[in-house]
Amino acid sequence: MELTLQDVERICRESVEDWPPHALTVLNNMRHRFPEYPVEGIVWRMCKNDFVGGKVMAAIRSTGAKEVEMVPPSAVKVGLPGSFPWTYQNRSYDKPLKVYKEGGKDWSFYNMRDSKIEPCGEIPAQGKFKVTEVKRGNEFGFCFGRIEYAGNAKDATYWTVLGLEVNRTHWTTNDQTRSKNCDLSYTDAQRCDS
């Protein structure tokens, strides 16, 4: 439920007359991102950080407050029909790609990207693997590959962080008009020819 200015005055016992027009949006966004953080604390941090959403978010994060993703990265599927499954190769010559099993209390694309959860395995440096689906996160544009992984349970879903899209058409065309092959390589994983 979204708070109104009247709700804020009632909860915080503080006037909101001097708030900038976007302040209520910042407050509600922070409440969704940090649902266990008290409204009074959000308001205090907003005032201390000049109502700048990024600064407020950083200030709340620094307290160790539990953060949730507001919009799941799974909202944006990458690739045209027929683009997957496809074989990819880890681009690194010395660093493995971490593999994560979907599920559990802390599982999210955000936590995978930031290595906040434990991987269940890895793809070796220069190792090849099959990607069955790619999803792009809403924060920073990182892409995540759903992969075939023989490491554990067959009924589980496994993911790895592919990185950022590397082809320039990512910036100049939309997902529906891009080709199957040349546009689906990433900073950490290269699409193989076959």
C-alpha positions, -999 to 999 in steps of 0.1 A, spaced: 0 0 0 13 34 -10 16 61 17 0 95 12 13 128 26 -14 127 52 -2 92 63 33 106 67 22 135 88 1 111 110 29 85 114 59 109 118 40 138 135 59 161 111 48 186 85 54 178 49 47 212 35 83 219 25 88 185 8 97 186 -29 72 171 -53 90 138 -58 95 131 -21 65 109 -17 77 88 -46 111 84 -29 94 74 3 72 48 -12 101 34 -33 122 30 -2 94 13 17 90 -13 -11 128 -18 -13 133 -19 25 99 -32 39 112 -38 74 128 -4 78 106 21 98 88 49 80 102 74 105 137 63 97 132 66 60 118 101 64 148 111 86 172 97 60 153 115 32 157 148 50 194 142 57 201 134 21 181 162 4 154 138 -9 178 123 -34 166 87 -39 201 72 -46 216 88 -15 187 77 7 190 41 -6 227 41 0 222 55 35 196 28 44 218 1 28 247 11 51 226 2 81 224 -34 69 186 -33 65 171 -62 46 166 -52 9 143 -67 -16 141 -62 -53 112 -39 -64 108 -52 -99 121 -87 -106 147 -89 -133 128 -118 -147 105 -92 -162 127 -88 -193 134 -119 -213 162 -116 -239 163 -131 -274 139 -140 -301 120 -173 -303 145 -200 -313 175 -181 -298 179 -208 -271 191 -233 -262 226 -225 -273 262 -233 -264 282 -206 -246 318 -204 -234 332 -188 -203 353 -159 -217 378 -159 -188 411 -178 -191 415 -181 -154 383 -174 -135 353 -198 -133 317 -187 -136 296 -193 -105 265 -214 -108 235 -208 -85 205 -230 -78 172 -211 -80 152 -211 -48 156 -204 -11 150 -174 11 178 -152 -2 178 -163 -39 175 -134 -64 192 -122 -95 204 -92 -75 220 -114 -49 236 -135 -76 251 -105 -94 265 -92 -61 277 -126 -49 256 -123 -18 246 -160 -19 267 -191 -20 271 -208 -55 264 -245 -58 291 -250 -84 310 -234 -112 318 -235 -149 356 -237 -154 376 -211 -172 370 -214 -209 344 -241 -202 314 -246 -224 278 -248 -212 243 -247 -226 221 -217 -220 183 -223 -222 171 -188 -214 184 -153 -207 169 -126 -186 181 -91 -182 180 -73 -148 164 -39 -144 194 -26 -125 226 -19 -145 215 -42 -174 232 -74 -162 221 -106 -179 215 -140 -163 216 -173 -181 194 -203 -171 217 -232 -178 218 -270 -181 239 -281 -151 248 -316 -142 261 -307 -108 230 -315 -86 193 -323 -87 177 -328 -121 145 -311 -111 163 -278 -100 168 -247 -120 203 -233 -123 216 -198 -133 249 -180 -139 257 -143 -143 265 -138 -180 274 -101 -176 265 -72 -198 255 -74 -234 285 -65 -256 271 -59 -291 263 -23 -299 228 -31 -312 218 -36 -276 218 2 -273 203 10 -307 174 -16 -312 148 -32 -291 147 -69 -282 122 -79 -308 142 -66 -338 177 -80 -329 192 -110 -346 194 -145 -330 232 -148 -330 253 -117 -332 235 -99 -304 235 -125 -277 271 -125 -264 280 -111 -230 310 -97 -211 315 -130 -192 301 -155 -217 306 -158 -255 280 -174 -278 296 -202 -297 291 -208 -334 274 -242 -329 
